[in-house]
Amino acid sequence: MSNMFYFTGGMTHASGWRSTTADRPPSVRRMLRPILVACALALSACGQAATTEPPAVAPPRHTPAAAPLVSAPDLCPMPDSGFECELQRRIKAVQEYAETRPGSVGIVLRDRESGAMWRNGNAGDLTWTASTIKLAIAVNLLERHRAGKIRLSNEDRRLMTAMLHSSDADATDTLWRRYGGTTFNASFANYGMTELVAQKGYSATFPYWGFEKCTTNDLDRLINHVLDTVPAEDRAYLVGQMREVGPEQQWGVWGPDSGAKNGWAEEDSGWVVNSVGFVGPAERYTLAIMNDLKGQGGYDEGRATSTEITRLLFR
């Protein structure tokens, strides 16, 4: 056997003939059998491994495109106004609300800290002042007293307090007659009420505080004159009075952190319901509202309008 070489399976014999396991001697077959079995098992395992399908792989998930960012004008509807974004949204809500209310509504909002100001389209409408002009009367009396032109008595001061606290018309009449209605009217423009016009034909005396018209812009300038120009002692008195008005005026701009001078009257064109005042620490914001209902509503509707405007802006 030294001249013969054997290979597994159908390999070529060294002498040139083909051989299978069955052709080999029994002793060789016995010796090769375990090897052949092992190889068969190995080949079988390899075949299985080779034919086993790879584990399924989930297709890659589709990542949706990011939603487009909302544009800044939608977030801040008045980006050039100077007001903070939240207040811009509140102003927009006020604009929409005012358009649903009876008559016409003039509105002017001012931030005294930043200087930002917003006025709506009716802020220049000439409207009956009603009792809002009593604030200007008080400013004039204090100014003349400080200048030594008049001397306010204790009785005068009591009348002034009644005029501001409960909007007392009789007290206002007494002060108007005592200290000259014409003198009052000549001074109102100095307080920013440059568009104010006394109305003729409504009273025996002219001018008369009860029949005057001005714009919401006038009331805005008046309240800012009070807060920025009036001497400190007189300003403290006026602000204190506006913060502590009686039940008759606890609506509109008035509130826990606010002060107001309100006016309401039924005129020949219908009810007017007005409110002017300030809101916030150090009277940061001023707000003037004039609602000329034009026969489309009365006192209750006007009071609700000015109160809701204030609530939408600040509460």
Backbone bond lengths (Angstrom), bond angles and torsions (degrees), N, CA, C in turn:
res aa  C-N    CA-C-N  psi(-1)  N-CA   C-N-CA  omega(-1)  CA-C   N-CA-C  phi
1 M - - - 1.464 - - 1.510 111.59 -
2 S 1.369 113.35 -0.25 1.449 114.82 -177.76 1.503 111.39 -69.94
3 N 1.412 117.59 -20.84 1.463 119.93 -179.67 1.529 112.99 -94.51
4 M 1.307 118.73 7.14 1.475 119.99 -177.05 1.530 109.81 -119.92
5 F 1.327 117.21 141.07 1.477 124.31 176.38 1.508 108.12 -117.60
6 Y 1.306 117.79 128.67 1.464 121.38 -179.57 1.543 109.86 -110.09
7 F 1.272 115.52 139.86 1.487 122.80 177.31 1.519 107.72 -125.04
8 T 1.238 117.01 154.21 1.465 120.79 179.33 1.499 109.92 -67.96
9 G 1.326 114.47 150.38 1.444 120.79 173.07 1.511 110.88 64.47
10 G 1.296 120.11 -162.93 1.442 125.10 -172.71 1.512 112.40 -77.96
11 M 1.332 118.63 56.35 1.449 121.44 175.98 1.527 108.88 -90.59
12 T 1.311 117.85 165.33 1.471 122.03 -176.09 1.505 111.38 -80.40
13 H 1.355 116.01 131.62 1.463 121.79 177.83 1.507 108.18 -72.87
14 A 1.349 116.10 153.47 1.462 119.09 -178.23 1.508 112.10 -63.41
15 S 1.343 117.12 -27.33 1.458 120.03 -179.64 1.510 112.38 -83.56
16 G 1.399 116.29 -3.47 1.440 120.39 175.08 1.501 114.58 104.54
17 W 1.320 121.58 -8.50 1.454 119.11 178.53 1.529 111.06 -98.45
18 R 1.307 115.21 154.78 1.473 120.56 -179.10 1.496 109.87 -78.96
19 S 1.296 117.91 146.02 1.449 120.58 -178.24 1.503 110.02 -133.55
20 T 1.292 117.82 146.08 1.460 124.85 170.16 1.501 106.97 -121.30
21 T 1.228 117.82 177.77 1.472 120.90 -179.97 1.513 110.95 -63.25
22 A 1.279 115.70 -37.24 1.479 118.57 -179.10 1.523 111.47 -65.26
23 D 1.299 119.31 -22.65 1.451 122.31 -178.59 1.511 111.75 -81.35
24 R 1.278 118.83 -10.60 1.461 120.38 -174.25 1.512 110.43 -90.15
25 P 1.347 113.99 160.89 1.468 118.18 178.36 1.529 110.74 -61.67
26 P 1.347 117.47 156.16 1.474 121.24 -178.77 1.520 112.70 -57.60
27 S 1.343 115.76 -39.67 1.474 117.93 -177.69 1.520 111.08 -63.20
28 V 1.310 114.49 -38.06 1.471 117.91 178.29 1.521 110.63 -70.25
29 R 1.374 113.57 -41.39 1.467 116.43 179.03 1.504 111.28 -59.73
30 R 1.387 115.70 -40.24 1.460 117.73 179.58 1.532 110.99 -64.74
31 M 1.302 116.02 -36.50 1.455 120.19 -178.31 1.533 111.44 -71.68
32 L 1.327 116.53 -35.32 1.464 119.82 -175.69 1.519 113.70 -84.37
33 R 1.368 114.66 -22.00 1.455 116.89 -173.14 1.536 112.80 -54.52
34 P 1.359 119.45 -47.70 1.482 117.70 -178.90 1.524 112.54 -62.40
35 I 1.367 113.57 -34.21 1.470 116.84 -178.70 1.506 109.96 -68.20
36 L 1.372 114.95 -42.86 1.462 118.59 -179.24 1.522 112.06 -64.69
37 V 1.343 114.73 -41.18 1.480 118.08 178.29 1.517 110.56 -60.83
38 A 1.368 114.94 -43.51 1.467 118.71 -178.77 1.526 110.89 -62.96
39 C 1.371 113.58 -41.36 1.462 116.91 179.09 1.516 111.74 -65.01
40 A 1.349 115.66 -41.09 1.465 118.80 179.52 1.518 111.34 -60.36
41 L 1.361 114.61 -42.82 1.460 118.24 178.99 1.524 111.05 -63.56
42 A 1.342 113.97 -41.17 1.462 118.07 -179.09 1.519 111.77 -63.95
43 L 1.396 113.26 -44.10 1.465 117.15 179.47 1.519 111.31 -63.70
44 S 1.344 115.15 -38.13 1.457 118.99 178.58 1.511 110.75 -61.49
45 A 1.348 116.16 -44.27 1.467 120.12 -179.98 1.511 110.48 -64.35
46 C 1.350 115.15 -42.39 1.461 118.82 179.67 1.513 111.38 -62.80
47 G 1.356 114.97 -39.28 1.464 118.48 178.18 1.502 112.30 -62.10
48 Q 1.343 114.32 -41.86 1.468 118.09 179.26 1.512 110.87 -62.66
49 A 1.337 114.06 -44.73 1.449 117.23 -178.23 1.512 110.78 -63.25
50 A 1.366 114.17 -37.75 1.457 117.48 -176.83 1.516 112.45 -70.33
51 T 1.352 115.24 -31.35 1.469 117.73 -176.51 1.522 113.09 -93.24
52 T 1.362 117.45 -7.50 1.467 119.36 179.44 1.519 109.73 -68.04
53 E 1.348 117.57 129.44 1.466 121.17 179.88 1.520 110.23 -71.15
54 P 1.292 117.10 142.64 1.468 119.05 177.57 1.529 109.80 -64.72
55 P 1.335 116.51 152.20 1.470 119.20 -179.94 1.531 110.35 -59.98
56 A 1.344 112.70 144.05 1.464 117.82 -178.99 1.527 110.14 -63.70
57 V 1.295 116.09 137.20 1.458 121.45 177.84 1.527 107.99 -111.69
58 A 1.354 115.98 126.62 1.468 119.54 -178.83 1.521 109.58 -64.20
59 P 1.312 116.59 137.58 1.473 118.99 177.90 1.522 109.94 -61.26
60 P 1.298 117.51 148.21 1.468 119.26 -179.22 1.529 110.99 -59.85
61 R 1.304 113.65 138.61 1.471 118.70 179.35 1.521 109.85 -69.40
62 H 1.362 112.52 147.69 1.456 117.31 176.83 1.522 108.07 -89.10
63 T 1.316 117.41 119.68 1.455 121.56 179.32 1.520 108.65 -87.77
64 P 1.324 116.98 116.19 1.464 118.50 -177.78 1.519 110.87 -63.79
65 A 1.289 116.13 150.70 1.457 120.57 177.80 1.525 109.53 -66.16
66 A 1.326 116.45 143.87 1.457 121.08 179.79 1.525 110.15 -62.26
67 A 1.333 114.53 141.41 1.462 119.26 178.34 1.522 109.43 -63.85
68 P 1.307 117.56 140.46 1.468 118.87 -179.32 1.519 110.87 -63.99
69 L 1.309 117.14 143.10 1.452 121.26 178.12 1.521 109.60 -66.69
70 V 1.351 114.72 143.16 1.454 119.10 177.02 1.520 107.80 -71.98
71 S 1.276 116.74 135.91 1.456 120.10 -176.40 1.522 110.82 -67.13
72 A 1.295 116.16 150.37 1.464 122.01 -177.89 1.519 112.96 -56.17
73 P 1.356 119.81 -40.73 1.471 118.50 179.49 1.515 113.60 -59.87
74 D 1.362 117.60 -30.01 1.458 119.54 178.42 1.526 110.58 -72.10
75 L 1.342 115.62 -35.94 1.456 119.29 179.01 1.519 110.69 -74.00
76 C 1.311 117.10 -42.23 1.460 123.47 -179.52 1.530 107.47 -121.85
77 P 1.315 118.25 96.43 1.471 120.67 -170.65 1.522 114.95 -67.71
78 M 1.350 117.44 -13.99 1.463 120.37 179.87 1.525 109.09 -131.43
79 P 1.340 117.70 63.08 1.469 120.85 -170.34 1.522 114.80 -61.54
80 D 1.320 118.21 -21.23 1.464 120.80 -178.41 1.528 113.02 -100.49
81 S 1.328 116.61 9.03 1.466 119.80 -173.57 1.519 113.74 -79.43
82 G 1.333 116.92 -23.91 1.459 120.07 -175.34 1.518 113.44 92.37
83 F 1.340 117.33 -9.84 1.462 120.81 177.70 1.524 110.14 -85.44
84 E 1.326 116.57 153.58 1.454 121.31 174.56 1.528 109.55 -62.97
85 C 1.343 115.46 154.03 1.462 120.73 -171.75 1.534 112.15 -57.59
86 E 1.313 117.08 -42.97 1.469 119.64 -178.89 1.523 110.82 -62.41
87 L 1.325 116.93 -41.10 1.460 119.03 179.28 1.524 110.62 -69.29
88 Q 1.321 118.00 -31.53 1.462 120.57 174.79 1.530 110.73 -59.27
89 R 1.335 116.00 -43.78 1.469 119.49 179.14 1.528 110.67 -65.09
90 R 1.320 116.61 -36.36 1.458 120.27 179.22 1.535 111.09 -68.21
91 I 1.324 115.57 -39.02 1.463 119.16 177.01 1.532 110.17 -61.84
92 K 1.326 115.89 -42.11 1.465 119.03 178.26 1.528 110.76 -60.91
93 A 1.331 117.37 -40.21 1.465 120.81 177.69 1.529 110.65 -63.43
94 V 1.326 116.96 -38.02 1.468 121.22 178.06 1.521 110.32 -65.10
95 Q 1.333 117.28 -42.66 1.465 120.42 178.06 1.526 110.80 -57.39
96 E 1.308 115.96 -47.03 1.459 120.38 -178.46 1.527 110.96 -65.83
97 Y 1.341 116.87 -40.15 1.465 120.64 -179.67 1.531 110.92 -65.80
98 A 1.341 117.00 -45.96 1.467 120.84 -176.17 1.521 111.56 -59.98
99 E 1.320 116.74 -31.98 1.461 119.96 -179.84 1.527 112.90 -68.72
100 T 1.318 117.13 -16.60 1.463 120.72 -179.80 1.526 112.53 -94.35
101 R 1.342 117.49 -5.13 1.458 120.72 -171.74 1.532 112.40 -92.03
102 P 1.342 117.11 156.96 1.465 120.21 -179.83 1.529 112.15 -63.25
103 G 1.319 116.09 145.16 1.454 120.86 177.05 1.519 111.95 70.66
104 S 1.326 115.35 -152.22 1.457 121.06 177.59 1.526 109.19 -119.12
105 V 1.332 115.68 147.85 1.462 120.93 -177.27 1.524 108.74 -127.16
106 G 1.329 116.27 120.15 1.457 121.41 173.21 1.517 109.61 -96.47
107 I 1.326 117.64 136.12 1.472 121.62 -176.62 1.527 109.11 -138.90
108 V 1.335 116.30 134.78 1.467 122.01 171.02 1.524 107.82 -134.70
109 L 1.338 115.38 124.93 1.465 122.89 178.48 1.518 108.33 -117.80
110 R 1.325 116.70 135.12 1.459 120.90 179.54 1.528 110.44 -134.30
111 D 1.322 115.81 136.41 1.465 122.98 172.21 1.526 106.71 -100.17
112 R 1.303 117.49 106.28 1.457 121.25 -175.44 1.521 112.24 -71.08
113 E 1.331 116.72 -19.02 1.462 119.89 -179.93 1.525 111.41 -79.51
114 S 1.321 116.87 -46.89 1.469 120.98 -177.11 1.526 112.84 -93.64
115 G 1.338 116.52 -19.53 1.455 120.08 -175.79 1.518 114.01 87.46
116 A 1.332 117.78 -2.39 1.468 120.62 179.59 1.530 109.93 -67.47
117 M 1.320 115.84 144.81 1.460 120.62 -179.97 1.522 109.62 -145.43
118 W 1.324 115.62 141.47 1.458 121.33 175.48 1.521 108.95 -132.78
119 R 1.328 115.43 134.55 1.464 121.19 174.27 1.522 107.91 -131.70
120 N 1.313 116.28 144.25 1.461 118.54 178.75 1.527 110.66 -89.92
121 G 1.312 116.70 -177.94 1.453 121.38 -173.41 1.511 115.08 -68.85
122 N 1.339 118.44 -15.16 1.462 121.00 -178.41 1.527 112.70 -102.40
123 A 1.322 116.81 6.75 1.471 120.09 -175.35 1.517 112.51 -65.01
124 G 1.339 117.95 -20.40 1.457 121.19 179.95 1.516 114.37 -97.96
125 D 1.342 117.12 5.50 1.474 120.08 -179.64 1.525 110.54 -72.28
126 L 1.326 116.50 132.68 1.460 120.98 177.27 1.534 108.35 -75.51
127 T 1.334 115.78 121.56 1.469 122.06 -171.18 1.520 109.42 -136.54
128 W 1.320 116.46 148.20 1.465 119.99 175.92 1.531 110.08 -55.71
129 T 1.339 115.84 133.73 1.468 119.34 -178.64 1.520 112.07 -74.02
130 A 1.350 117.31 -28.69 1.466 121.12 -168.17 1.537 107.84 50.58
131 S 1.326 118.47 -139.40 1.469 119.97 -171.61 1.526 114.64 -85.27
132 T 1.318 118.69 0.83 1.467 118.22 177.51 1.520 111.39 -62.07
133 I 1.329 117.77 -25.94 1.467 120.83 -179.51 1.528 111.80 -67.35
134 K 1.313 117.66 -15.58 1.469 120.38 178.47 1.526 111.84 -63.19
135 L 1.327 117.04 -26.64 1.462 119.69 175.46 1.537 109.60 -65.50
136 A 1.330 117.17 -42.00 1.463 120.78 178.37 1.523 110.99 -66.41
137 I 1.329 117.99 -35.67 1.471 121.40 177.33 1.518 110.19 -62.32
138 A 1.334 117.24 -43.86 1.461 121.08 179.27 1.527 111.25 -63.78
139 V 1.335 116.69 -41.01 1.464 120.28 177.72 1.526 110.08 -58.85
140 N 1.332 116.22 -44.64 1.465 120.13 -178.13 1.521 111.82 -65.38
141 L 1.325 118.32 -42.45 1.462 120.94 179.40 1.522 111.14 -61.29
142 L 1.333 116.48 -44.31 1.470 120.00 179.47 1.532 110.96 -65.76
143 E 1.312 116.51 -38.31 1.465 121.30 -179.68 1.532 110.58 -64.44
144 R 1.328 117.00 -46.84 1.473 120.76 -179.33 1.530 111.49 -66.75
145 H 1.335 115.79 -37.09 1.462 119.25 177.39 1.529 110.31 -64.45
146 R 1.314 117.86 -44.24 1.468 121.49 -179.07 1.531 110.89 -64.67
147 A 1.332 116.00 -33.67 1.468 120.16 179.98 1.528 112.37 -81.58
148 G 1.326 117.84 -3.60 1.461 121.33 179.19 1.510 113.96 80.33
149 K 1.323 118.35 11.95 1.464 121.72 -179.07 1.518 111.87 -80.21
150 I 1.332 116.70 -28.49 1.466 122.39 174.06 1.521 106.92 -138.04
151 R 1.310 114.89 167.58 1.455 119.28 176.17 1.531 108.00 -128.44
152 L 1.313 115.33 108.85 1.462 119.85 -178.62 1.520 110.29 -74.80
153 S 1.329 114.98 126.76 1.461 120.54 177.95 1.526 109.84 -85.05
154 N 1.320 114.67 173.30 1.464 118.93 175.16 1.524 110.52 -61.86
155 E 1.336 116.21 -35.18 1.461 120.01 177.33 1.528 110.85 -65.95
156 D 1.328 116.09 -41.29 1.465 119.45 176.96 1.527 111.12 -59.80
157 R 1.306 115.85 -42.65 1.467 119.28 -178.33 1.525 111.02 -67.76
158 R 1.331 115.58 -34.08 1.461 118.09 175.82 1.520 110.33 -64.39
159 L 1.339 116.44 -41.31 1.461 120.57 177.80 1.530 111.08 -64.64
160 M 1.325 117.35 -39.30 1.462 120.93 178.04 1.530 110.87 -61.63
161 T 1.322 115.56 -43.61 1.466 119.49 179.29 1.527 110.82 -62.88
162 A 1.333 117.42 -42.40 1.469 120.46 177.82 1.526 110.58 -63.69
163 M 1.329 116.77 -39.31 1.463 121.63 -179.81 1.530 111.30 -62.50
164 L 1.329 117.28 -39.73 1.463 120.88 -178.29 1.524 112.29 -86.11
165 H 1.320 117.01 -40.27 1.471 120.46 -173.82 1.527 112.01 -71.23
166 S 1.327 116.66 -50.95 1.470 119.96 -176.31 1.517 112.30 -116.79
167 S 1.339 116.80 10.79 1.464 122.49 179.35 1.525 111.48 57.16
168 D 1.321 116.03 41.10 1.463 122.88 -175.63 1.529 110.24 -64.98
169 A 1.318 117.04 117.38 1.465 121.79 -178.16 1.527 111.57 -73.64
170 D 1.356 118.34 -37.63 1.463 120.83 -179.88 1.526 110.75 -64.43
171 A 1.304 116.98 -41.34 1.470 120.65 177.69 1.519 110.26 -62.37
172 T 1.324 116.32 -39.48 1.466 120.38 179.20 1.519 110.89 -66.34
173 D 1.326 117.76 -41.60 1.466 121.51 177.46 1.525 110.81 -57.72
174 T 1.328 116.71 -44.47 1.468 120.74 -178.35 1.525 110.80 -62.07
175 L 1.315 117.83 -46.76 1.464 121.66 -179.83 1.531 111.05 -66.48
176 W 1.336 116.92 -36.91 1.472 121.10 -179.64 1.534 110.50 -63.59
177 R 1.320 116.33 -44.77 1.460 120.15 -179.86 1.537 110.38 -70.76
178 R 1.305 116.49 -41.36 1.465 120.95 -174.86 1.523 112.43 -66.21
179 Y 1.315 116.37 -35.35 1.466 119.01 -173.52 1.524 113.43 -117.66
180 G 1.315 117.92 18.54 1.454 122.48 166.26 1.511 114.55 79.29
181 G 1.344 114.80 103.22 1.452 119.95 -178.80 1.524 113.82 -59.78
182 T 1.338 116.25 -37.07 1.464 119.23 -179.49 1.522 110.69 -64.16
183 T 1.323 116.52 -37.96 1.473 120.69 178.39 1.521 110.62 -63.19
184 F 1.319 117.32 -41.26 1.466 120.51 177.35 1.529 110.41 -58.48
185 N 1.315 115.87 -54.05 1.462 120.39 -174.60 1.522 112.74 -60.55
186 A 1.341 116.29 -34.17 1.468 119.59 -179.93 1.524 111.65 -66.91
187 S 1.327 117.22 -20.33 1.466 120.93 -175.77 1.525 113.90 -97.57
188 F 1.324 118.32 -17.10 1.466 120.24 -172.04 1.526 113.06 -59.69
189 A 1.331 117.46 -34.55 1.470 119.35 179.69 1.528 111.48 -63.26
190 N 1.342 117.39 -27.40 1.466 120.69 178.82 1.522 112.03 -66.60
191 Y 1.324 116.42 -18.22 1.467 121.20 -179.47 1.529 111.28 -99.71
192 G 1.319 116.20 11.81 1.467 120.65 177.93 1.509 114.60 98.01
193 M 1.341 117.64 -2.57 1.467 120.43 -177.82 1.531 108.94 -88.73
194 T 1.305 115.35 62.76 1.462 121.82 -173.30 1.524 113.26 -77.02
195 E 1.315 117.74 -16.27 1.468 120.91 -179.31 1.529 112.62 -102.02
196 L 1.314 117.00 1.81 1.460 121.06 -177.62 1.525 110.70 -66.82
197 V 1.341 115.51 138.83 1.461 122.23 179.75 1.525 108.76 -134.42
198 A 1.345 116.29 121.82 1.467 120.32 173.56 1.523 108.69 -71.27
199 Q 1.338 116.03 139.67 1.463 121.38 -173.97 1.532 110.54 -101.57
200 K 1.307 115.29 123.84 1.468 120.98 -179.49 1.532 111.26 -85.21
201 G 1.335 114.32 156.76 1.452 120.43 172.19 1.511 115.31 87.91
202 Y 1.318 117.58 7.47 1.471 120.01 -177.98 1.530 113.18 -111.98
203 S 1.319 117.46 -11.61 1.460 120.15 -175.90 1.521 110.20 -148.61
204 A 1.340 115.40 161.77 1.466 120.36 -179.53 1.520 111.30 -69.43
205 T 1.309 117.92 -30.65 1.458 121.81 178.06 1.536 109.10 -108.74
206 F 1.320 113.50 150.03 1.470 118.95 179.10 1.524 108.33 -141.20
207 P 1.320 117.67 132.81 1.465 127.61 -2.19 1.530 110.86 -79.17
208 Y 1.317 115.15 162.84 1.467 121.52 179.10 1.523 108.08 -135.68
209 W 1.323 116.18 134.00 1.462 121.38 -173.53 1.531 112.40 -57.72
210 G 1.331 118.11 -29.50 1.458 121.66 -175.69 1.515 114.22 -75.93
211 F 1.330 117.24 -10.96 1.457 119.93 -178.90 1.538 109.99 -131.16
212 E 1.302 113.78 75.01 1.462 121.74 178.43 1.532 107.79 -133.69
213 K 1.322 115.15 151.13 1.462 120.31 174.50 1.527 109.50 -124.67
214 C 1.318 115.32 145.00 1.459 120.86 175.24 1.521 107.90 -148.51
215 T 1.304 116.56 -176.47 1.466 121.60 178.26 1.520 109.98 -109.54
216 T 1.320 115.41 166.18 1.472 119.65 174.74 1.520 110.08 -63.80
217 N 1.325 117.27 -32.19 1.470 120.46 174.70 1.529 110.90 -59.95
218 D 1.346 117.28 -38.78 1.470 120.82 177.28 1.524 111.03 -60.16
219 L 1.343 116.36 -45.71 1.462 119.42 -178.95 1.524 111.47 -66.26
220 D 1.331 116.33 -35.34 1.470 119.67 175.65 1.527 110.62 -61.45
221 R 1.320 117.00 -45.88 1.469 120.13 -179.73 1.532 111.39 -67.34
222 L 1.334 116.65 -34.46 1.463 120.14 179.20 1.525 111.22 -63.70
223 I 1.333 117.08 -50.42 1.464 118.80 -177.32 1.524 111.34 -65.30
224 N 1.313 117.61 -32.66 1.460 119.49 177.86 1.520 111.75 -75.51
225 H 1.319 117.72 -28.14 1.466 120.59 171.48 1.532 109.46 -63.47
226 V 1.320 116.35 -44.02 1.464 120.80 178.91 1.531 110.42 -58.20
227 L 1.315 116.81 -45.73 1.470 120.88 -173.15 1.528 113.27 -80.31
228 D 1.329 117.43 -27.33 1.466 119.97 -172.83 1.526 114.83 -108.24
229 T 1.335 117.84 -21.86 1.469 119.71 -170.51 1.523 113.73 -120.19
230 V 1.318 117.72 -36.69 1.462 121.19 -178.73 1.531 109.32 -59.71
231 P 1.347 118.66 137.19 1.471 121.27 178.66 1.531 112.21 -53.05
232 A 1.321 116.13 149.03 1.468 122.46 -169.63 1.530 113.39 -53.81
233 E 1.324 117.67 -43.77 1.466 119.60 -177.11 1.526 111.38 -65.48
234 D 1.327 115.69 -43.24 1.464 119.90 179.32 1.533 110.53 -69.58
235 R 1.329 116.32 -37.88 1.473 119.67 177.67 1.520 110.47 -62.19
236 A 1.328 117.38 -42.75 1.465 120.46 179.98 1.524 110.73 -60.85
237 Y 1.337 117.12 -38.37 1.467 120.31 178.14 1.526 110.40 -64.97
238 L 1.316 117.86 -48.27 1.468 121.75 -177.89 1.530 111.33 -64.21
239 V 1.327 116.80 -44.93 1.465 120.38 179.44 1.523 110.57 -62.96
240 G 1.322 116.41 -41.55 1.464 119.95 178.40 1.517 112.37 -62.03
241 Q 1.322 116.78 -41.41 1.456 120.84 178.00 1.531 111.05 -63.98
242 M 1.318 116.76 -42.02 1.463 120.47 -178.01 1.532 111.57 -69.92
243 R 1.302 117.69 -29.16 1.473 120.60 178.59 1.530 111.92 -74.94
244 E 1.315 117.87 -22.89 1.465 121.15 -171.71 1.522 112.29 -122.70
245 V 1.331 116.03 40.63 1.463 119.13 -179.85 1.522 110.87 -67.95
246 G 1.326 114.71 161.13 1.458 120.41 179.48 1.514 112.54 -74.81
247 P 1.337 116.71 176.33 1.468 121.50 -178.08 1.522 113.82 -55.61
248 E 1.335 116.83 -29.07 1.468 120.39 -178.98 1.528 112.58 -60.46
249 Q 1.340 116.60 -24.71 1.466 120.25 -174.47 1.532 112.71 -118.95
250 Q 1.289 117.53 15.72 1.470 119.44 -178.40 1.527 110.47 -88.60
251 W 1.296 115.21 66.25 1.467 124.28 177.30 1.523 106.86 -160.48
252 G 1.313 117.38 -178.30 1.459 119.92 -178.97 1.511 111.37 66.78
253 V 1.330 116.93 -130.83 1.462 121.36 -177.04 1.522 111.31 -71.50
254 W 1.302 117.99 -20.75 1.460 120.81 -176.91 1.533 111.50 -64.33
255 G 1.361 116.20 144.49 1.459 121.28 177.13 1.512 110.74 -176.10
256 P 1.336 117.39 -173.09 1.468 121.03 -176.83 1.529 114.06 -58.38
257 D 1.330 117.50 -34.06 1.467 120.92 -178.83 1.526 110.86 -115.30
258 S 1.337 116.43 26.90 1.462 120.67 -171.40 1.519 110.99 -136.47
259 G 1.324 114.87 172.32 1.447 121.88 173.12 1.512 108.96 -146.03
260 A 1.347 117.11 151.76 1.461 118.80 -174.29 1.517 111.28 -150.78
261 K 1.308 114.43 157.15 1.469 123.07 162.19 1.514 105.66 -124.27
262 N 1.312 115.96 117.18 1.456 121.53 -176.17 1.530 111.08 -105.34
263 G 1.325 114.76 160.46 1.461 120.02 177.28 1.513 110.04 -146.64
264 W 1.310 116.27 138.68 1.465 120.82 -179.89 1.524 108.57 -150.29
265 A 1.309 115.52 139.03 1.466 119.94 -178.88 1.513 109.36 -165.42
266 E 1.330 115.30 151.21 1.456 121.01 173.59 1.520 107.21 -99.00
267 E 1.319 115.86 110.03 1.457 121.52 -177.36 1.532 109.93 -102.25
268 D 1.333 116.24 -176.49 1.461 118.74 -177.74 1.526 112.26 -66.27
269 S 1.329 117.38 -21.86 1.464 121.34 179.25 1.528 112.52 -96.18
270 G 1.333 116.32 2.37 1.462 120.68 -177.50 1.517 111.08 115.83
271 W 1.308 115.86 -173.45 1.458 121.30 -177.13 1.526 111.37 -73.24
272 V 1.352 113.89 144.77 1.464 121.33 166.16 1.529 106.81 -124.40
273 V 1.321 115.89 137.52 1.463 121.32 -179.46 1.527 106.91 -135.48
274 N 1.351 115.99 112.08 1.464 121.85 -172.00 1.527 111.29 -122.21
275 S 1.324 115.21 156.07 1.464 120.55 177.52 1.521 108.94 -151.50
276 V 1.331 116.42 133.48 1.464 121.25 177.51 1.527 108.20 -138.78
277 G 1.325 115.71 138.95 1.457 118.26 -179.00 1.508 112.22 179.24
278 F 1.325 114.92 -157.57 1.460 121.97 -175.16 1.524 109.48 -136.08
279 V 1.332 115.81 160.90 1.464 121.88 -177.48 1.524 108.55 -142.13
280 G 1.343 115.94 139.32 1.451 120.37 169.13 1.520 114.47 98.79
281 P 1.339 115.60 168.49 1.465 120.71 177.77 1.523 110.77 -58.03
282 A 1.336 115.55 138.22 1.456 121.86 -179.80 1.526 111.84 58.00
283 E 1.334 116.42 26.21 1.469 122.05 179.03 1.533 110.49 51.28
284 R 1.333 115.89 47.63 1.461 119.60 -173.57 1.529 113.49 -60.37
285 Y 1.330 116.09 -43.53 1.474 119.47 -176.68 1.521 110.18 -107.43
286 T 1.327 116.44 143.25 1.462 120.98 169.71 1.517 108.20 -116.56
287 L 1.327 115.06 148.43 1.457 120.97 -177.18 1.521 109.02 -142.60
288 A 1.320 115.97 128.09 1.465 121.92 176.20 1.522 108.68 -122.67
289 I 1.332 115.89 133.10 1.467 122.10 -178.56 1.520 108.44 -134.92
290 M 1.323 117.24 128.92 1.458 121.86 173.76 1.525 107.87 -127.32
291 N 1.325 115.74 119.67 1.466 121.09 -178.62 1.531 109.22 -113.90
292 D 1.329 115.27 105.56 1.459 121.79 174.59 1.522 106.35 -93.94
293 L 1.328 116.05 104.93 1.463 120.01 -172.21 1.527 113.35 -76.66
294 K 1.328 118.43 -16.99 1.469 122.65 172.22 1.527 113.58 53.03
295 G 1.316 115.17 37.09 1.457 119.49 178.02 1.512 114.74 78.67
296 Q 1.322 118.00 1.32 1.470 121.53 -177.99 1.531 112.77 -92.45
297 G 1.309 117.03 -0.61 1.455 121.54 -179.60 1.510 109.17 -176.03
298 G 1.331 116.56 178.49 1.453 121.33 -177.73 1.509 112.92 -125.42
299 Y 1.317 114.82 -159.12 1.462 122.01 -176.74 1.523 111.67 -55.32
300 D 1.321 117.39 -46.27 1.469 120.35 -176.45 1.523 111.59 -61.32
301 E 1.326 117.14 -43.42 1.471 120.15 179.73 1.531 110.64 -65.43
302 G 1.344 116.43 -42.14 1.458 119.87 179.83 1.507 112.80 -65.27
303 R 1.318 116.08 -42.89 1.470 120.14 177.92 1.525 110.27 -62.02
304 A 1.332 117.09 -42.47 1.466 120.51 179.38 1.531 110.99 -63.27
305 T 1.332 116.62 -38.74 1.466 120.26 -178.75 1.518 111.63 -63.52
306 S 1.316 117.49 -51.41 1.467 119.81 -177.01 1.529 111.61 -67.03
307 T 1.325 117.22 -34.25 1.464 120.34 178.89 1.522 110.85 -68.96
308 E 1.334 116.94 -41.97 1.464 120.15 -179.37 1.527 111.16 -68.70
309 I 1.310 117.87 -37.10 1.469 120.02 176.78 1.525 110.10 -59.39
310 T 1.321 116.07 -44.55 1.465 120.12 178.98 1.524 110.77 -64.32
311 R 1.326 116.59 -41.30 1.461 120.10 -179.62 1.533 110.29 -63.93
312 L 1.310 117.03 -45.03 1.470 120.32 -179.77 1.521 111.79 -60.19
313 L 1.316 117.02 -35.28 1.455 120.53 -178.11 1.519 113.11 -79.22
314 F 1.335 117.86 -37.71 1.457 118.73 -166.23 1.524 116.27 -128.78
315 R 1.320 119.76 -22.66 1.471 118.62 -169.95 1.524 110.56 -87.04
